[in-house]
Amino acid sequence: MNHILDRPIWSALETRHAALGEGTDRAKRFRPPIHTFAGPRDDDVESWEALAKLPSPGETLLVVQRDDIRVPEQFTVRMSAKLVQMQAEQHLPVIEDARIVPLTTADAEEMLALAMLTKPGPFTLHAQSLGDFWGIKENGRLVAMAGERLKQPGFTELSGVCTHPDVRGKGFGRLLSLYVGGRIFEKDERPYLHAFTTNSAAIALYESIGFRTRELMNAVIMGREI
């Protein structure tokens, strides 16, 4: 039996993020420019055909799922990768730290700049449409952040964890991961996340705060050519 997180994008767009998406009962995507995330309901040919019709020529889709990804013939693969999907096995407590502040839409451009510099994963100017974000600022400059992304019933993805190179080594990534994870648990939800299988440092960090690998996942960025 499939788990709701085996197709995290589809399950989010079918449930808690339905208002942010578009598509059919076979395939959905987030409305541009919110995000490029998209997913088919299943691996039937009809579902992949429905996915192929969602973008216009020149647009890209990012698909993440446990099963192998069938790239429609109209698309070119821009990136493919293996991910680990991890979830917190034990309850993370709510922590308080005066350095951590909620981020707002006024911080969006600085958040995007930090993400572009540190490359924690796919990030857009509209990331806050999906969930709340928190950060640490020094001298008025955003130097670290983390927040929420995909949401399904009972689950919220911890995402966007990044720290400016100028302040690495201060433990901000760990602190913010614990902070956001605790906030998710406070809402009676379980935090989960994705990391590239090659990012051993990030995986070790998440393991040290109680996350364990649930599943290996496939990720593909594909661009529609015609």
DRENPA-3360 file (N, C-alpha, C; in nm, 2 decimals, always signed):
BEGIN
1 = MNHILDRP = +0.08/-0.12/+0.00/+0.00/+0.00/+0.00/+0.09/+0.13/+0.00 ~ +0.06/+0.22/-0.08/+0.13/+0.34/-0.09/+0.12/+0.43/+0.03 ~ +0.23/+0.49/+0.07/+0.22/+0.59/+0.18/+0.19/+0.73/+0.12 ~ +0.13/+0.81/+0.20/+0.09/+0.95/+0.15/+0.22/+1.03/+0.11 ~ +0.33/+1.00/+0.16/+0.46/+1.07/+0.13/+0.53/+1.01/+0.01 ~ +0.48/+0.90/-0.04/+0.55/+0.84/-0.16/+0.54/+0.93/-0.28 ~ +0.43/+1.01/-0.29/+0.41/+1.11/-0.39/+0.38/+1.24/-0.32 ~ +0.48/+1.31/-0.26/+0.45/+1.42/-0.17/+0.39/+1.54/-0.24;
9 = IWSALETR = +0.42/+1.56/-0.36/+0.37/+1.68/-0.43/+0.22/+1.66/-0.47 ~ +0.19/+1.54/-0.53/+0.06/+1.51/-0.56/-0.03/+1.51/-0.43 ~ +0.01/+1.45/-0.33/-0.07/+1.44/-0.21/-0.09/+1.57/-0.14 ~ +0.01/+1.66/-0.15/-0.01/+1.80/-0.10/-0.11/+1.87/-0.18 ~ -0.10/+1.86/-0.32/-0.20/+1.93/-0.40/-0.34/+1.88/-0.40 ~ -0.35/+1.75/-0.36/-0.48/+1.69/-0.35/-0.55/+1.73/-0.22 ~ -0.47/+1.78/-0.12/-0.52/+1.80/+0.01/-0.50/+1.94/+0.06 ~ -0.40/+1.96/+0.14/-0.38/+2.09/+0.21/-0.33/+2.20/+0.12;
17 = HAALGEGT = -0.28/+2.17/+0.01/-0.23/+2.28/-0.09/-0.32/+2.28/-0.21 ~ -0.44/+2.23/-0.20/-0.53/+2.22/-0.32/-0.56/+2.36/-0.37 ~ -0.57/+2.46/-0.29/-0.60/+2.60/-0.33/-0.49/+2.66/-0.41 ~ -0.37/+2.61/-0.40/-0.25/+2.66/-0.47/-0.22/+2.59/-0.60 ~ -0.30/+2.49/-0.64/-0.27/+2.41/-0.75/-0.37/+2.42/-0.87 ~ -0.33/+2.36/-0.98/-0.41/+2.35/-1.10/-0.39/+2.21/-1.16 ~ -0.48/+2.17/-1.24/-0.46/+2.04/-1.31/-0.59/+1.96/-1.31 ~ -0.58/+1.83/-1.31/-0.69/+1.74/-1.33/-0.69/+1.63/-1.21;
25 = DRAKRFRP = -0.78/+1.53/-1.22/-0.77/+1.43/-1.13/-0.67/+1.33/-1.16 ~ -0.59/+1.35/-1.26/-0.48/+1.27/-1.30/-0.34/+1.33/-1.27 ~ -0.33/+1.46/-1.28/-0.20/+1.53/-1.25/-0.22/+1.67/-1.21 ~ -0.14/+1.72/-1.13/-0.15/+1.86/-1.08/-0.01/+1.92/-1.07 ~ -0.01/+2.06/-1.07/+0.11/+2.13/-1.04/+0.07/+2.26/-0.96 ~ +0.17/+2.32/-0.89/+0.15/+2.44/-0.83/+0.13/+2.55/-0.94 ~ +0.04/+2.64/-0.92/+0.03/+2.75/-1.01/+0.15/+2.83/-1.02 ~ +0.20/+2.86/-1.14/+0.31/+2.95/-1.16/+0.27/+3.09/-1.11;
33 = PIHTFAGP = +0.36/+3.17/-1.05/+0.50/+3.14/-1.02/+0.52/+3.08/-0.88 ~ +0.42/+3.02/-0.82/+0.44/+2.98/-0.68/+0.56/+2.88/-0.67 ~ +0.55/+2.77/-0.76/+0.66/+2.67/-0.76/+0.65/+2.59/-0.89 ~ +0.75/+2.52/-0.92/+0.75/+2.43/-1.04/+0.72/+2.29/-1.00 ~ +0.69/+2.26/-0.87/+0.65/+2.13/-0.83/+0.52/+2.08/-0.90 ~ +0.53/+1.95/-0.95/+0.41/+1.89/-1.01/+0.42/+1.74/-0.99 ~ +0.31/+1.67/-1.01/+0.31/+1.53/-0.99/+0.19/+1.46/-1.04 ~ +0.21/+1.33/-1.09/+0.10/+1.25/-1.14/+0.03/+1.18/-1.02;
41 = RDDDVESW = -0.09/+1.14/-1.04/-0.16/+1.07/-0.94/-0.10/+0.93/-0.92 ~ -0.06/+0.87/-1.03/-0.01/+0.73/-1.03/+0.08/+0.72/-1.15 ~ +0.13/+0.60/-1.18/+0.21/+0.58/-1.29/+0.14/+0.53/-1.42 ~ +0.01/+0.54/-1.42/-0.06/+0.51/-1.54/-0.02/+0.60/-1.66 ~ -0.02/+0.55/-1.78/+0.01/+0.63/-1.90/-0.08/+0.76/-1.90 ~ -0.20/+0.74/-1.87/-0.30/+0.86/-1.87/-0.25/+0.97/-1.78 ~ -0.20/+0.93/-1.66/-0.15/+1.03/-1.57/-0.03/+1.11/-1.62 ~ +0.06/+1.04/-1.68/+0.18/+1.11/-1.73/+0.14/+1.19/-1.85;
49 = EALAKLPS = +0.04/+1.15/-1.93/+0.00/+1.23/-2.04/-0.07/+1.36/-1.99 ~ -0.14/+1.35/-1.88/-0.21/+1.46/-1.82/-0.10/+1.56/-1.76 ~ +0.00/+1.50/-1.70/+0.11/+1.59/-1.65/+0.18/+1.67/-1.77 ~ +0.20/+1.60/-1.88/+0.27/+1.66/-1.99/+0.19/+1.78/-2.05 ~ +0.06/+1.79/-2.02/-0.03/+1.89/-2.08/-0.03/+2.02/-1.98 ~ +0.02/+2.00/-1.86/+0.01/+2.11/-1.77/+0.10/+2.24/-1.80 ~ +0.22/+2.22/-1.84/+0.30/+2.34/-1.87/+0.29/+2.38/-2.02 ~ +0.33/+2.50/-2.05/+0.34/+2.55/-2.18/+0.49/+2.53/-2.23;
57 = PGETLLVV = +0.52/+2.53/-2.36/+0.65/+2.51/-2.41/+0.74/+2.62/-2.34 ~ +0.86/+2.57/-2.29/+0.95/+2.66/-2.22/+0.94/+2.66/-2.07 ~ +0.83/+2.60/-2.02/+0.82/+2.59/-1.87/+0.88/+2.46/-1.82 ~ +0.91/+2.46/-1.69/+0.97/+2.34/-1.63/+0.88/+2.29/-1.52 ~ +0.90/+2.16/-1.50/+0.83/+2.09/-1.39/+0.93/+2.02/-1.30 ~ +0.91/+2.01/-1.17/+0.99/+1.94/-1.08/+0.91/+1.83/-1.02 ~ +0.94/+1.71/-1.04/+0.86/+1.59/-0.99/+0.95/+1.52/-0.89 ~ +0.89/+1.49/-0.78/+0.95/+1.41/-0.67/+0.86/+1.29/-0.63;
65 = QRDDIRVP = +0.91/+1.17/-0.64/+0.83/+1.06/-0.60/+0.92/+0.94/-0.57 ~ +0.86/+0.84/-0.50/+0.94/+0.72/-0.47/+0.96/+0.64/-0.60 ~ +0.86/+0.62/-0.68/+0.87/+0.54/-0.80/+0.95/+0.61/-0.91 ~ +1.00/+0.53/-1.00/+1.08/+0.58/-1.12/+0.99/+0.69/-1.19 ~ +1.05/+0.79/-1.24/+0.98/+0.90/-1.31/+0.99/+0.88/-1.46 ~ +0.87/+0.87/-1.52/+0.86/+0.86/-1.67/+0.86/+1.00/-1.73 ~ +0.97/+1.04/-1.80/+0.97/+1.17/-1.86/+0.90/+1.17/-1.99 ~ +0.79/+1.24/-2.01/+0.72/+1.25/-2.13/+0.81/+1.29/-2.25;
73 = EQFTVRMS = +0.78/+1.25/-2.37/+0.87/+1.27/-2.48/+0.88/+1.42/-2.52 ~ +0.78/+1.50/-2.48/+0.79/+1.64/-2.51/+0.89/+1.72/-2.42 ~ +0.95/+1.65/-2.32/+1.03/+1.71/-2.22/+1.18/+1.67/-2.24 ~ +1.27/+1.76/-2.19/+1.41/+1.73/-2.18/+1.44/+1.74/-2.03 ~ +1.52/+1.64/-1.99/+1.56/+1.64/-1.84/+1.67/+1.74/-1.82 ~ +1.64/+1.83/-1.73/+1.74/+1.94/-1.69/+1.82/+1.89/-1.57 ~ +1.77/+1.81/-1.48/+1.84/+1.76/-1.37/+1.77/+1.64/-1.32 ~ +1.84/+1.54/-1.27/+1.78/+1.42/-1.20/+1.87/+1.39/-1.09;
81 = AKLVQMQA = +1.81/+1.34/-0.98/+1.88/+1.32/-0.86/+1.81/+1.21/-0.77 ~ +1.89/+1.15/-0.68/+1.83/+1.07/-0.58/+1.82/+1.14/-0.45 ~ +1.71/+1.13/-0.38/+1.70/+1.20/-0.25/+1.67/+1.09/-0.14 ~ +1.70/+1.13/-0.02/+1.65/+1.06/+0.10/+1.53/+1.14/+0.16 ~ +1.42/+1.07/+0.18/+1.31/+1.13/+0.25/+1.32/+1.09/+0.40 ~ +1.33/+1.19/+0.49/+1.35/+1.16/+0.63/+1.24/+1.21/+0.71 ~ +1.20/+1.15/+0.82/+1.10/+1.20/+0.91/+1.15/+1.19/+1.05 ~ +1.10/+1.27/+1.14/+1.13/+1.27/+1.28/+1.07/+1.15/+1.35;
89 = EQHLPVIE = +1.15/+1.07/+1.41/+1.09/+0.95/+1.47/+1.04/+0.98/+1.61 ~ +1.09/+1.08/+1.68/+1.05/+1.12/+1.81/+1.01/+1.26/+1.82 ~ +0.93/+1.29/+1.92/+0.87/+1.43/+1.93/+0.99/+1.53/+1.95 ~ +0.98/+1.64/+1.88/+1.08/+1.75/+1.90/+1.01/+1.86/+1.98 ~ +1.07/+1.90/+2.09/+1.01/+2.00/+2.17/+1.01/+2.14/+2.11 ~ +0.92/+2.22/+2.15/+0.92/+2.36/+2.11/+1.03/+2.43/+2.19 ~ +1.12/+2.50/+2.12/+1.23/+2.57/+2.18/+1.20/+2.72/+2.16 ~ +1.26/+2.80/+2.24/+1.25/+2.94/+2.23/+1.40/+3.00/+2.22;
97 = DARIVPLT = +1.41/+3.09/+2.13/+1.54/+3.16/+2.12/+1.52/+3.30/+2.06 ~ +1.56/+3.40/+2.14/+1.53/+3.53/+2.10/+1.59/+3.57/+1.96 ~ +1.69/+3.50/+1.92/+1.75/+3.53/+1.79/+1.67/+3.49/+1.67 ~ +1.57/+3.40/+1.69/+1.49/+3.35/+1.58/+1.36/+3.44/+1.57 ~ +1.34/+3.49/+1.45/+1.23/+3.58/+1.42/+1.15/+3.53/+1.30 ~ +1.02/+3.55/+1.31/+0.93/+3.51/+1.19/+0.97/+3.60/+1.07 ~ +0.97/+3.53/+0.95/+1.00/+3.61/+0.83/+0.87/+3.64/+0.76 ~ +0.86/+3.75/+0.69/+0.74/+3.79/+0.63/+0.77/+3.81/+0.48;
105 = TADAEEML = +0.66/+3.86/+0.41/+0.68/+3.88/+0.26/+0.78/+3.99/+0.24 ~ +0.80/+4.08/+0.34/+0.90/+4.19/+0.32/+1.04/+4.13/+0.32 ~ +1.06/+4.00/+0.36/+1.19/+3.94/+0.36/+1.21/+3.85/+0.24 ~ +1.11/+3.84/+0.15/+1.11/+3.74/+0.04/+1.23/+3.75/-0.05 ~ +1.27/+3.87/-0.09/+1.38/+3.89/-0.18/+1.51/+3.85/-0.11 ~ +1.53/+3.88/+0.01/+1.65/+3.84/+0.09/+1.65/+3.69/+0.11 ~ +1.54/+3.63/+0.13/+1.53/+3.49/+0.15/+1.57/+3.42/+0.02 ~ +1.52/+3.47/-0.09/+1.56/+3.41/-0.22/+1.71/+3.42/-0.25;
113 = ALAMLTKP = +1.76/+3.54/-0.22/+1.91/+3.56/-0.24/+1.99/+3.46/-0.15 ~ +1.95/+3.44/-0.03/+2.02/+3.35/+0.06/+2.01/+3.21/+0.00 ~ +1.89/+3.17/-0.04/+1.87/+3.04/-0.10/+1.96/+3.02/-0.23 ~ +1.96/+3.12/-0.31/+2.04/+3.11/-0.44/+2.19/+3.10/-0.40 ~ +2.23/+3.16/-0.30/+2.37/+3.16/-0.26/+2.41/+3.02/-0.20 ~ +2.32/+2.96/-0.12/+2.36/+2.84/-0.05/+2.30/+2.71/-0.11 ~ +2.20/+2.73/-0.20/+2.14/+2.62/-0.27/+2.09/+2.50/-0.18 ~ +2.00/+2.53/-0.09/+1.94/+2.42/-0.01/+1.84/+2.33/-0.09;
121 = GPFTLHAQ = +1.81/+2.37/-0.21/+1.71/+2.30/-0.28/+1.62/+2.40/-0.36 ~ +1.52/+2.35/-0.43/+1.43/+2.44/-0.50/+1.37/+2.54/-0.41 ~ +1.37/+2.67/-0.46/+1.32/+2.78/-0.37/+1.27/+2.89/-0.47 ~ +1.17/+2.95/-0.43/+1.11/+3.06/-0.52/+1.08/+3.18/-0.43 ~ +1.05/+3.29/-0.50/+1.02/+3.42/-0.43/+0.89/+3.40/-0.36 ~ +0.81/+3.30/-0.39/+0.68/+3.28/-0.33/+0.68/+3.16/-0.24 ~ +0.79/+3.13/-0.18/+0.80/+3.01/-0.09/+0.71/+3.02/+0.03 ~ +0.68/+3.15/+0.07/+0.60/+3.16/+0.19/+0.45/+3.14/+0.16;
129 = SLGDFWGI = +0.41/+3.11/+0.04/+0.28/+3.07/+0.01/+0.25/+2.93/+0.06 ~ +0.35/+2.85/+0.07/+0.34/+2.71/+0.12/+0.34/+2.70/+0.27 ~ +0.41/+2.78/+0.34/+0.42/+2.77/+0.48/+0.50/+2.88/+0.55 ~ +0.51/+2.87/+0.68/+0.58/+2.97/+0.76/+0.73/+2.96/+0.75 ~ +0.80/+3.07/+0.76/+0.95/+3.06/+0.77/+1.00/+3.15/+0.89 ~ +1.11/+3.11/+0.94/+1.18/+3.18/+1.05/+1.32/+3.20/+1.01 ~ +1.38/+3.30/+1.07/+1.52/+3.33/+1.04/+1.60/+3.39/+1.15 ~ +1.73/+3.40/+1.13/+1.82/+3.47/+1.22/+1.89/+3.59/+1.14;
137 = KENGRLVA = +1.88/+3.70/+1.20/+1.94/+3.82/+1.14/+2.06/+3.87/+1.22 ~ +2.16/+3.92/+1.16/+2.27/+3.98/+1.22/+2.30/+4.12/+1.16 ~ +2.29/+4.22/+1.24/+2.30/+4.36/+1.19/+2.20/+4.39/+1.08 ~ +2.08/+4.34/+1.10/+1.98/+4.36/+1.00/+1.98/+4.27/+0.88 ~ +2.08/+4.19/+0.87/+2.10/+4.10/+0.75/+2.05/+3.96/+0.78 ~ +1.97/+3.90/+0.69/+1.93/+3.76/+0.71/+2.05/+3.67/+0.68 ~ +2.08/+3.59/+0.78/+2.20/+3.50/+0.77/+2.17/+3.35/+0.78 ~ +2.05/+3.32/+0.82/+2.00/+3.18/+0.83/+1.85/+3.17/+0.83;
145 = MAGERLKQ = +1.80/+3.06/+0.78/+1.65/+3.05/+0.78/+1.61/+2.90/+0.76 ~ +1.49/+2.88/+0.79/+1.43/+2.74/+0.77/+1.28/+2.76/+0.78 ~ +1.20/+2.67/+0.71/+1.06/+2.69/+0.71/+0.99/+2.56/+0.67 ~ +0.86/+2.58/+0.63/+0.77/+2.48/+0.59/+0.75/+2.48/+0.44 ~ +0.73/+2.36/+0.38/+0.70/+2.36/+0.24/+0.58/+2.27/+0.22 ~ +0.59/+2.15/+0.16/+0.48/+2.07/+0.13/+0.40/+2.02/+0.25 ~ +0.27/+2.02/+0.24/+0.19/+1.98/+0.36/+0.08/+1.88/+0.31 ~ +0.07/+1.77/+0.39/-0.03/+1.67/+0.37/-0.10/+1.65/+0.51;
153 = PGFTELSG = -0.21/+1.58/+0.51/-0.28/+1.55/+0.64/-0.18/+1.48/+0.74 ~ -0.15/+1.55/+0.85/-0.06/+1.49/+0.95/+0.08/+1.51/+0.93 ~ +0.12/+1.57/+0.82/+0.26/+1.59/+0.79/+0.29/+1.73/+0.74 ~ +0.41/+1.79/+0.77/+0.46/+1.91/+0.71/+0.61/+1.90/+0.68 ~ +0.65/+1.94/+0.56/+0.79/+1.93/+0.52/+0.87/+2.04/+0.58 ~ +0.98/+2.01/+0.64/+1.08/+2.11/+0.69/+1.17/+2.13/+0.57 ~ +1.19/+2.26/+0.53/+1.26/+2.29/+0.41/+1.33/+2.43/+0.42 ~ +1.41/+2.46/+0.32/+1.48/+2.59/+0.31/+1.58/+2.61/+0.42;
161 = VCTHPDVR = +1.64/+2.51/+0.47/+1.74/+2.52/+0.58/+1.87/+2.57/+0.52 ~ +1.91/+2.69/+0.55/+2.03/+2.74/+0.49/+2.10/+2.84/+0.58 ~ +2.23/+2.85/+0.57/+2.31/+2.94/+0.65/+2.41/+3.01/+0.56 ~ +2.42/+3.14/+0.58/+2.52/+3.22/+0.50/+2.66/+3.17/+0.53 ~ +2.75/+3.16/+0.43/+2.89/+3.11/+0.46/+2.96/+3.20/+0.56 ~ +2.93/+3.32/+0.58/+2.99/+3.41/+0.68/+2.97/+3.37/+0.82 ~ +2.86/+3.29/+0.85/+2.83/+3.26/+0.98/+2.82/+3.11/+1.01 ~ +2.87/+3.03/+0.91/+2.87/+2.88/+0.93/+2.96/+2.85/+1.05;
169 = GKGFGRLL = +2.92/+2.74/+1.12/+2.99/+2.70/+1.24/+2.93/+2.74/+1.37 ~ +2.83/+2.82/+1.36/+2.76/+2.87/+1.48/+2.64/+2.79/+1.52 ~ +2.61/+2.69/+1.44/+2.50/+2.60/+1.47/+2.36/+2.65/+1.44 ~ +2.35/+2.75/+1.35/+2.23/+2.81/+1.31/+2.14/+2.71/+1.24 ~ +2.20/+2.62/+1.15/+2.12/+2.53/+1.08/+2.05/+2.43/+1.17 ~ +2.13/+2.38/+1.26/+2.07/+2.28/+1.36/+1.96/+2.35/+1.45 ~ +1.99/+2.47/+1.49/+1.90/+2.54/+1.58/+1.76/+2.56/+1.51 ~ +1.77/+2.61/+1.38/+1.65/+2.64/+1.31/+1.57/+2.51/+1.27;
177 = SLYVGGRI = +1.65/+2.41/+1.24/+1.58/+2.28/+1.21/+1.50/+2.23/+1.33 ~ +1.56/+2.24/+1.45/+1.50/+2.20/+1.57/+1.38/+2.29/+1.60 ~ +1.39/+2.42/+1.58/+1.29/+2.51/+1.60/+1.17/+2.49/+1.52 ~ +1.19/+2.47/+1.38/+1.08/+2.45/+1.29/+1.01/+2.31/+1.32 ~ +1.10/+2.21/+1.34/+1.04/+2.08/+1.37/+0.96/+2.08/+1.50 ~ +1.00/+2.15/+1.60/+0.92/+2.16/+1.72/+0.78/+2.23/+1.69 ~ +0.79/+2.34/+1.61/+0.66/+2.41/+1.58/+0.57/+2.31/+1.50 ~ +0.62/+2.23/+1.41/+0.53/+2.14/+1.34/+0.47/+2.04/+1.43;
185 = FEKDERPY = +0.55/+1.98/+1.52/+0.50/+1.89/+1.62/+0.39/+1.95/+1.71 ~ +0.41/+2.08/+1.74/+0.32/+2.15/+1.82/+0.18/+2.15/+1.76 ~ +0.17/+2.14/+1.63/+0.04/+2.14/+1.56/-0.01/+2.00/+1.54 ~ +0.05/+1.90/+1.61/+0.01/+1.76/+1.60/+0.04/+1.71/+1.46 ~ +0.14/+1.75/+1.40/+0.19/+1.70/+1.27/+0.33/+1.65/+1.29 ~ +0.37/+1.56/+1.19/+0.50/+1.51/+1.19/+0.59/+1.58/+1.09 ~ +0.71/+1.63/+1.13/+0.80/+1.69/+1.03/+0.87/+1.58/+0.95 ~ +0.89/+1.61/+0.82/+0.97/+1.53/+0.73/+1.05/+1.62/+0.64;
193 = LHAFTTNS = +1.14/+1.57/+0.57/+1.23/+1.65/+0.48/+1.29/+1.57/+0.37 ~ +1.35/+1.64/+0.28/+1.43/+1.57/+0.17/+1.57/+1.63/+0.17 ~ +1.66/+1.54/+0.14/+1.80/+1.58/+0.12/+1.86/+1.50/+0.01 ~ +1.96/+1.56/-0.07/+2.03/+1.48/-0.17/+2.11/+1.37/-0.10 ~ +2.11/+1.25/-0.16/+2.18/+1.14/-0.11/+2.33/+1.17/-0.10 ~ +2.38/+1.26/-0.18/+2.52/+1.30/-0.18/+2.55/+1.40/-0.07 ~ +2.45/+1.46/+0.00/+2.48/+1.56/+0.10/+2.49/+1.50/+0.23 ~ +2.60/+1.43/+0.25/+2.62/+1.36/+0.38/+2.62/+1.44/+0.50;
201 = AAIALYES = +2.67/+1.57/+0.49/+2.67/+1.66/+0.60/+2.53/+1.69/+0.65 ~ +2.44/+1.72/+0.56/+2.30/+1.75/+0.59/+2.24/+1.63/+0.65 ~ +2.26/+1.51/+0.59/+2.19/+1.39/+0.65/+2.24/+1.37/+0.79 ~ +2.37/+1.38/+0.81/+2.42/+1.36/+0.95/+2.36/+1.46/+1.05 ~ +2.35/+1.59/+1.00/+2.28/+1.69/+1.09/+2.14/+1.64/+1.13 ~ +2.06/+1.60/+1.03/+1.93/+1.57/+1.05/+1.92/+1.44/+1.14 ~ +2.01/+1.35/+1.12/+2.01/+1.23/+1.20/+2.04/+1.26/+1.35 ~ +2.12/+1.36/+1.37/+2.17/+1.40/+1.50/+2.05/+1.46/+1.58;
209 = IGFRTREL = +1.95/+1.51/+1.51/+1.84/+1.57/+1.59/+1.71/+1.48/+1.58 ~ +1.73/+1.36/+1.53/+1.62/+1.26/+1.55/+1.55/+1.22/+1.42 ~ +1.60/+1.27/+1.30/+1.53/+1.23/+1.18/+1.60/+1.10/+1.13 ~ +1.51/+1.01/+1.07/+1.56/+0.89/+1.01/+1.51/+0.87/+0.87 ~ +1.58/+0.80/+0.79/+1.54/+0.78/+0.65/+1.42/+0.70/+0.64 ~ +1.31/+0.75/+0.57/+1.19/+0.67/+0.55/+1.19/+0.60/+0.42 ~ +1.25/+0.67/+0.31/+1.24/+0.62/+0.18/+1.34/+0.69/+0.09 ~ +1.39/+0.62/-0.01/+1.47/+0.68/-0.12/+1.37/+0.73/-0.22;
217 = MNAVIMGR = +1.40/+0.85/-0.27/+1.31/+0.92/-0.37/+1.38/+0.96/-0.49 ~ +1.31/+0.97/-0.60/+1.36/+1.02/-0.73/+1.31/+1.17/-0.75 ~ +1.40/+1.25/-0.81/+1.37/+1.38/-0.84/+1.41/+1.42/-0.98 ~ +1.33/+1.48/-1.06/+1.36/+1.52/-1.19/+1.31/+1.66/-1.22 ~ +1.39/+1.75/-1.27/+1.35/+1.87/-1.33/+1.35/+1.85/-1.48 ~ +1.23/+1.88/-1.54/+1.21/+1.85/-1.68/+1.15/+1.98/-1.75 ~ +1.20/+2.01/-1.86/+1.15/+2.13/-1.94/+1.08/+2.08/-2.06 ~ +0.96/+2.15/-2.08/+0.88/+2.11/-2.20/+0.94/+2.19/-2.32;
225 = EI = +0.97/+2.12/-2.42/+1.03/+2.18/-2.54/+0.93/+2.21/-2.65 ~ +0.82/+2.13/-2.66/+0.72/+2.15/-2.77/+0.58/+2.15/-2.71;
% end
